[in-house]
Each structure stands twice: as C-alpha cells, then as structure tokens.
Amino acid sequence: METTSFVRDLERFKAERLSPLLAAGPMSLGGGPADARRMLEIALANEINVSELAAAWTPDTPEIDVKLAFARQAGDEASHFQLVADRLAALGFEVAAFEQPAESPLFRYLKGLSSTVERIAGGLFTLESIAYGVNESFIAFCEARADAETARIYRAYIQPDERAHQELGGKLLAKYADTPERQRAAREVVAKVIEIAASGRAQAAQRLGTACFPGC
C-alpha cells in the first residue's frame, strides 16, 4: 500500500482499537474516591518512563530524523515530569521521596522493539495517542473537582506536546513504512501496544476506583 494511504488506514485502525480504552475515562467521571494528587503520582512515573524509553531508542536509531524525534520526545517528557513534580510539590507531595515503580509489561514490550518502524509505531504513533486521549479524561476529572491549575497545566503544556509527538509519528511512518513487511510490523505493534495498555489500565482502574488517571 502507498505509505500515505497506509498511515490513514492505520489511523482508522488505531482509533477503532482505542475507542473502548478511551471511553472508560468519561464513563467513570462521576464516581470513585481517587484524588488528583494520587493520579499525578501515576503521571510522574509515566512521564519518566516515556522519557527513558525514547532516550534508550535514540543512540541505535540510524535514521537521523527519527533519532532527533526520539530525542525531542525524551526532552519533552522530562519537561512534563518537572511540570507534574512542581504541581505535586504545591499540593504537599515530597517529590524527593518519589520512587519509580517496577517496569510495567507495556514498557517492557516497548523496550524490546528493535526496528525503527516498530519503535515509531509503538512510541510516537500509539503511546502518545493513548496519553493524549486519557489525559483529556483526566483534565475533565480535575475540572469536576475544581482543580483548575492542574487542568491548565495539562491543556497549556502537556497536551500540545503529546499531539505533536503523535503527528510526528504519523509523518515518520509515511516515510519509513514503505514495504508490506514494515507496514505489517507497524500494524501489529499498534494492536499490541493498545492491547497491553488496555489491560494494564483496567487493572489500575479497579485499584483507583476510576479510569480517569493520566498517562499510559
């Protein structure tokens, strides 16, 4: 398939697979004992995990434009970590006491991806789409609880970056997913990332009492 058509088709495929995962957040807005501070702690872990993932991919990615895209992603996610950390500090959380949790199945899978197309599809194209979608539910959660400052931080700083990463992933796939084999690999990775993320988020939602938490 011609690459531009392939990416359009992959966008539709991704949206279809993401629909149940993203619908869970709005459906759980009305209830649950979770508070924004606890959910921001989850966001803190997610931001550093994504930053480390993109940084790990950067050195052995041969294509310079993709290498720079991963480097940009790593830096942006590190900035998000600091934004979330500063907000948590304002809410009374001792950021110096933050301990990064054990590696999740999702990030274990992503770190195992070796080809450029798989990494673009899994990280920039899909992971960031998940993040953008679930962050929208988290923003609504914060607004419903009169936490206007957290909502502002996400809308003004974090969401524009997440959208830009996802759009960059689509452009890079249109350039590098240029054979049937690479296109098949990209589609398989998109499906697998969403499958693992949906499972992990469902388990976390049970613990938290809501599916409105940010991150992947």
C-alpha positions, 0 to 999 in steps of 0.5 A, a space after each residue: 500500500 502507498 505509505 500515505 494511504 497506509 498511515 490513514 488506514 492505520 489511523 482508522 485502525 488505531 482509533 477503532 482499537 482505542 475507542 473502548 480504552 478511551 471511553 472508560 475515562 468519561 464513563 467513570 467521571 462521576 464516581 470513585 474516591 481517587 484524588 488528583 494528587 494520587 493520579 499525578 503520582 501515576 503521571 510522574 512515573 509515566 512521564 519518566 518512563 516515556 522519557 527513558 524509553 525514547 532516550 534508550 531508542 535514540 543512540 541505535 536509531 540510524 535514521 537521523 530524523 527519527 533519532 532527533 524525534 526520539 530525542 525531542 520526545 525524551 526532552 519533552 517528557 522530562 519537561 512534563 515530569 518537572 511540570 507534574 513534580 512542581 504541581 505535586 510539590 504545591 499540593 504537599 507531595 515530597 517529590 524527593 521521596 518519589 520512587 519509580 515503580 517496577 517496569 510495567 509489561 507495556 514498557 517492557 514490550 516497548 523496550 524490546 522493539 528493535 526496528 525503527 518502524 516498530 519503535 515509531 509505531 509503538 512510541 510516537 504513533 500509539 503511546 502518545 495517542 493513548 496519553 493524549 486521549 486519557 489525559 483529556 479524561 483526566 483534565 475533565 476529572 480535575 475540572 469536576 473537582 475544581 482543580 483548575 491549575 492542574 487542568 491548565 497545566 495539562 491543556 497549556 503544556 502537556 497536551 500540545 506536546 503529546 499531539 505533536 509527538 503523535 503527528 510526528 509519528 504519523 509523518 515518520 511512518 509515511 516515510 519509513 513504512 514503505 514495504 508490506 513487511 514494515 507496514 505489517 510490523 507497524 500494524 501489529 505493534 499498534 494492536 499490541 501496544 493498545 492491547 497491553 495498555 488496555 489491560 494494564 489500565 483496567 487493572 489500575 482502574 479497579 485499584 483507583 476506583 476510576 479510569 480517569 488517571 493520566 498517562 499510559 
